[in-house]
Amino acid sequence: MQELTRTDPRHSLSLRRALLSAAITLALALGLGAYPGVTVTTYADGGTSLRFFGSGTTDSDRVKIPLSNGATSRPVNVGDDFSIEFWMLATAADNAAPACDEWYYGNIIIDRDVYGAGDYGDYGIAICNGRLVFGVAVGSDDPIAKGSSSVADGRWHHIAVTRKSANGQLRIYVDGKLDGELSGPTGRIDYKVGRSTSYPNDPFLVLGAEKHDYDGSLYYDGLIDDLRISSSLRYTAAFTPPSAPHTADGSTVALYRFDEGSGTSVGDSAAGGASPGSLSPRSGGAAQHWSADVPFGNVSPSPSTSPSSSPSTSPSSSPSTSPSTSPSSSPSTSPSTSPSTSPSTLPTPKPICSAATSTRTILASATPGATASGTPIGSPLNVAQSFYLFLPLLACIV
């Protein structure tokens, strides 16, 4: 009996090696997608999103995209029929603008506004009361379409807005469902290239901020990814939101993947790449603005959901008279939200040996002590993070 119960050290070492190999295999498998209660995917090579912190005020914490190249309009300068779509992830605590009747009173995501007269029109997209709003203005006619679904809930959402020039119809789609609509001004609303202005940010499309840093303006605090601008009405009814990056087809006039992952250059993935932009980081540098949190994993661009069409014609390049110095629309004077102090962090593992579960913090809150936790739709953990979660298991084995 003594010979049968004796433990051979070589057998114990072999068993340990086998268990260690199995644990590593399990951890890598989980990195590819099967951890109970957690959405796990792998990232595309270089796949990142862009993080804004809602700080603004000094021509920083934003992306600036020129609308013209000298006297020539760039493709991103849309003004007739167009569609704008992107993915966003934000929380209500970080985007606290109340209900509004003008988009420039909200936490601004996209600003193509101008100061003064002399332009064809302008537009903007923002969050008010946790809902998306989309407005188009021609002169003093500046109504907005208002969404009804919460988009500031700490989850990734696919957003699409469309504008039809002939009747001024504005529509908002959230995750493929019609969420709001309104009839606005008709006709062209592109930036009038060559117009005289005393405001250097007028001829830019700005992401994440009020372009002129007007006192009391509110700024977007959250993530944005895969922004596509098209010269067509891509959606006229409910649709299945894409499960992969948008394609660059014949209607695509600008496409921003935000996959650079570092630096301040923001490339245009549309044909010709004619409308690049640049990141103006907040204090602390550019690295904090690039996030590994993305709405989809290692997949190819999804097929187009509408037929291709030719881009809209370039706007007139003739200058007009100088605008007045007062803004076309003044934002409210309520104070801007506090900037977030840190980007999203790696989750803290709990002991696997005791069968504890893990909860992931999806976005650092700008409000001290406030976090949003849970598992957002399509919010992934990469392989390294999954392996990190299983380090305690390895410790138990060895």
N, C-alpha and C positions, 0 to 999 in steps of 0.2 A: 504493500500500500504506500509506503514511503516513497518508492521510486515513481509511482504513478502521480502523486500530488506535488512532486518537486517542480519548481518553476525554473526552466532553463533561461538565463539572461538573454541568450540569442533569440529565443522565441519571443520574449517580451519586447525586444527591440524591433523585431520584424512586425509584430502586431502594432506597435506605436507608429512605425513608418507607414503601414497600411492605412491606419486611421487618419494620420496626418494627410496622406494623399487624398483620401476620400473627402476630408473636410475642405481642402483646397479646391477640389473639383466641385463640391457643393457650392462653395462661395462664388466661384466663377460662373456656375450655372445660374445662381441667383442674380448675378450681374447681368445675365441675359434674359431675366424676366419672370421669376416665379417665387416671390416672397409673399406669404399670406398677408393681405391687407395693405400692401405697398405696390404702387405702380412703378415697375422697374423697366427701363429701356437703356440702350446704349446710345451714346452721342455720335452724330456724324463727325467725320474728321474735321476739326476746327470749328464744330458747331457751337456757337455762342449766341446769346441775346444781348441787348443793350439795356443798361440799368441807369435810370434817372433817379435823382434824390430829392426833387422838389425844392432845390435851393435857389437856383436862378439869381436874379437881381443884378448880376455883374457881367452879363453877356457870357455866362458860363453854364455848365450843367445842361447842355443841349447839343443838338446836331443842326448845322446850318448848311443848306443846299442852295447854291446860286440858281436863280431862275433864268438867267441869261448869260451869254458869253459875249460881252461887248454889246453890239447892236443886234445880236442874234438870240432869239428865244431858244432855251433848252427844252428838250422833250418833256421834262417834269412840269413845265409851266402849262398845265391843262386849264381849259376854260370853257369848253362846250360840254358834250356828254363825257362823263368820267366816272370811274370807280376807284375807291381807295380801300384797301383791305390789309389787315395785319393781325398779329396775335398780341395780346396784352395780358399782364398779370399785375394786379394792384389790390390794395386793401382800402377799406373805407376810412380807417383811422389815419392813413397817410394822404388821403384825397378827400378832404372834408368840406369841399365847396357845397353850399346849400342848393336847393332847387333854384333854377334861374330861367330867364327868358331870353338871354343873349349868351352865346357860347363863350365869349371872352370874360364872363364872370366865373367860369368854372376852372377846374384844374386842367390846364391846357395841354393836350397831347400833340396836336398839329395846329400850327399858326401860319396862315398865309394872308394875314391882315396887312393893311397899309395905314399910314397916317395921312390925313388930308384928302383932297380931291384929285382928279386927274387920272384915275385908274378905271379899268372896265368893271372891276368888282373884286371880291375877296371871299375867303371861306375859312372855317376852322372847325376843329373837333375837340371836345373836352368832356370832362366828367362833372356832372352836377347832381347832387343828392345820390351819389353812387350809380347814376344812370348815364348812359352816353347821350350826348347832344351833338348835332351837326347843323351848322348854319352857313348860309350863303347871303352875302350882302351886295347890293348895287345901290349906291347912294345911301339914302336913309331907310331903304327897304331891306331889313335884315332879320327875317324870321328864322326860327330854328326848328328842326325836327327833334323830338324828345323820345328817347327810348324808355321802355317800361321795366326792363329786367336789370337786376343788379349786376354790374360788371366789376365792382370793386369788392370781391369776396374772397380774394386770395387764391383764385383758380385761373388757369389759362383759359382765355376766351378768344374765339375767332371773331373779328369785327369786320364788317364790310359796309361801306356807305356808297350810295350811287346818286348821281345828279343828272337829270335830263334837261338839256338846254331848251327844247321847244316849249315845254310847259312848266319848267322850273321845279319838277317833282324831286323831292329829296326823300331818300329812304335809308333806314338803318337796319342792318341785319346783325343779330347776335347769335353766334353758333348756328348759322344757317337759317334762322327763323326771323321773319319780319318783326321788328321790335318797335318801329315808329316811322311815320311818314308825314309829309307836309308839302304843300305847293309853295315854292319860293320864287324869286326873281328869275326871269327868263333871259336868254341871250348869253353872250360870252362874258366870262368873269376872269380870264387870265390876267396876269400882271402885264401892264402896258410898258413894254421895253422902251427905254429911252425917256420915260417921264421924268420930269425934274422933281427932285425930293431933297429935303435937308436931313433925312433920316437914313443912315447908312444900312440899316437892316431891312428896309422896305423891299428890296429886290431879292429876298431870300424866302425859301420855305424852311420853317423852323420846327424842330421836333422837341417836345418836352418842356417848352417854356413859352411865355409871352415875349415875342421877339424884341419889343422895345423896352422891356423891364419897367413898364408903367407902374407907378406907386400903387400898392394894394393888389397887384396881380397875383394869381395863384398858379402853381406849377405842378406838373405831373410827377408823381413819386411812384415808380414801379418799373416793370420790365416791358420791353417791346421787341418783337421779332418778326422777320420776314415781311416787310412792308412792300406791297406791290401797288403801283399806280397805273391805271389803264385808261385809254382814250375811248372807252366803250362802256355800255351798260352791261356789266357781266351778269348781273342777277336781276330778274324781274319777278321772281317767286322764291319760295322757300327752297333750300338746297342743302345737300350734305356737306358740312364743312370739310375742308381738306385734311387729310391725315399725314401729309408730307409737305415740304416746302412748295410754294407757288412756282409754276413754270413761267418762263419768259417766252411769250408767244407774240404774234403780230400786233396785238392790242396793248402789249406791255410797253409803257414809255419810261418807266423807272422801276427798279427792283433792288431793294436793300436787304441783303441776307443778314447783315450784322455778324458775320462769321469771321471777321478779322481777328478778334480775340485779344488784340493789343494795339497800342498806338492811337492815333487820332484820325486816320483816313477811314472814310466810309465809302466803299465802292458801290458802283451801280452795275448790277448783273443783267440789265436789259441789253438787247442787241446794240452794240456800239459803245455801251457804257458812257453815254454822253452827259449824265447828270450826277456826277459824284458829289459827295458832301464831306464835311469834316466835323469831328467831335471837338467841342470846346469843354474840356473837363472842369469840374469844380476843383477847389483847393484839395490837394492830395494826389493829383495826377490822374492819368487816363486809365490805369489798370483797374481801379475800383468800378469803372463803368461797364466792364465786360463780365458777363455772368455765364456759367455753365448750365444754368437752368433754362431749358428750352422746351417748347411744346410738343416736339416730336423727336424721334430717335434717328438711328442710322438708316435712313430711307432716302430714296431718290425723289425728285420733285414730282408732285402729283400731276395728272393730265389736266389740261385746261378744261374749265367748265363751260366755256362759251366759244363760239367761232372767232377767229381772228378778224381784226378790222384795221384799217389804216389809222394811224394817229391823227389827231385833230390838227388843223392847220396852224401854222405859227402866227402869233399875234402881230399886230402892227408895231413897227419899230419907231414910228414917228413920235417925237416928244410932245407933251402938252404943256399947258401953263402950270406955273408953280403952285403946289397945294398950300392951303392955309396951314398954320402951325398947330391948330387944335386937332386932336385925334378924331378919326371918323367915328369911333365909339370908345367911350371911357370905361375901363373896368372899375369894379367896386374898390372901395378903399379899405376893405377888410384885410387884416395882416396875412401874409403868406404863411404857409405851413412850415414847420420846422424841418430842416433837412435830416435825412436819416444819418445815423452816425456810423453804421457799418453795414456791409453787404451781407447776404445770406451766408450762414456758416454750416460746416459739416455737422451732422447730427451726432449727439453724444450717445455712444452705444450703452445698452443695458446688458447685464450678465445673461448670456445665452444659457449657461448651465442651470439657472433657476427658472428658465422658461419665461423670462420677462419679455414683453413686447417693446417695439421701438416706434416712437412717434417723430416725424420729421418736421422741423420748422421750415416753412416754405418761403418766407420773405421777412427780412428784418424790418421791424416797424419803426417809424419815425417818432412814435410816442414812447418815451422811456418806459420799459417794463412791459410794453404791449407787444405780443407776437400773434401771428396767425399760424395755426398748426393744423395738420391733416394731410390728406393725399390729394392734390389737385389733379384734374383730368390731364393725363399726358405728362405730368410732372415727373421727370425721371431721376433715378439714382444711377450713377455710372458704375462700371465694374470696380473701380478703386474704392468707391464708397461702400459697395456691397461687401467687398473683402474686409474693409475697415470694420463693418458691423460684426464680422465673424471672427475678429481677432480674439475675443474672449473665449470662443469655442476652441480655437487652437491652443490657448493657454490651458484649458481644461484637459486637453488630450495629452499634451507634452509635459 
